[in-house]
Amino acid sequence: MRKLLWLAIAMVASAALVAGIIARTRGVKVTDDVAKVEKDLREHLNVGASRAAVESYLDQQRIQHSYVAQAIAGPEYTEYALIRESSRTWLVRGDIQIVFKFDDQDKLTQYSVKEIFTGP
């Protein structure tokens, strides 16, 4: 009888532990969202800002970025930035991608922000 009681307690504790792990991994963990990033960009960067100012901002925020020095599709040049793991679920990781477009004078003409997802 005593063994059966301990076995039942162990099974209940194990079930509670498994349920807690599943609930934790299935929930969405969000560190940044697109609206927050767009708001921050509007406050710190304006159209017409220099490429140096954009790169300085990205460096200050510790955001990975890369500049494409050749215009592939037209007269604009591009800086790509990526905020990794802005969200995560048990199956999918979300990153925030920022694309900055510059003219031939290295002045910011536009930028876009979107969330991209990767997973199996």
PyMOL commands that set and color helices and strands:
alter all, ss='L'
color gray80, all
select helices_A, chain A and resi 2-26+34-44+51-60
alter helices_A, ss='H'
color red, helices_A
select strands_A, chain A and resi 29-30+64-68+77-88+93-102+108-118
alter strands_A, ss='S'
color yellow, strands_A
deselect
rebuild
show_as cartoon
